[in-house]
Amino acid sequence: MELKFARTDIDTKPKKADIEKIEASVEKEGNMIYYFDRDNSHKDLLSLQDYFEEKGKSFYMSEVKFGLSDNEYMYQVHIIK
């Protein structure tokens, strides 16, 4: 499964990361906060949640609005060891 990180510029495409890279950084750092792009499906993010909860990690996800339009949001994910 590939997920797209939140865009840092309006005109650029979001960077992608697979679940193995995310897991490696969580194992290295312990607790991580990620911002994912709105182009990710909610189903994929719930699958990510299931994956980390099966590993015994705590997972918190929320939508973060950064503008007035309905499509100006991103997902904020906290993974805690």
N, C-alpha and C positions, 0 to 999 in steps of 0.2 A: 504494500500500500504506500503510495506517495502522497504526501500532504504539501500544501503550498503555504509558505510563510507569508505574513502580511507584507504588503508592498511598502517600500520606503519612498517611492516616488509615483505620482499618478501615471506617468507615461511608461513605466517599466512593467515588465511581466514579473509575477511573484517567483521567488526562488523555491525550488522543490527540495524535499528531504524525505528519505524513506524511514521507516520505523526503526531500522537497525541503527541509523545515525542518531536518532533521537534517544534511543535507549542507551547508546554508548555515552552520550553527553550527560544523561541523568546519572548513570553509574559513576562517571568521573566526578561530577560536581555535587551530586547528592540531591539538591532541590533546584528545580528549574522553572522558569516562567517563559512561556512561548506565546507568540502572537501569530495566529493563522489567518489567512486571507478568507474573505467571504465566499470565494469560489469553491472552497472545500464543501463537500456535502456534510450535512449534520450527521448522517449515518456513518461516514468515515471517522468523524471525531468521536462518536459514541463507540465505534470499534476500537479506537485508540484508548479510550477510557477503559474498556473491558480488558484490553491487553495489559495495561499497567496495573489495574486492580487485581488481575490474576497473579501478577508478580509480587503482590503484597504492598504496592505503593498507593498513596492517597492521590486522588485526581480531582481537581476542581476546574470547572469550565464556566465561562460567562461570555455574553456578548458585550462588546464595548462599542458604543456609538461615538463617532467623532465628527458628525455633521448633522444637519437638519433633515437630510434626505433619508428615506427608508433604506436605501442600499449603501449607506455610508456607515459600515460597521465592520468589526473584525472579531475573531474569537480569542479570548485570553484563556490560556491553559496553565495551571499550576500542577506540577508533578512533584510530590514530596516523598522522600525516601522513608 
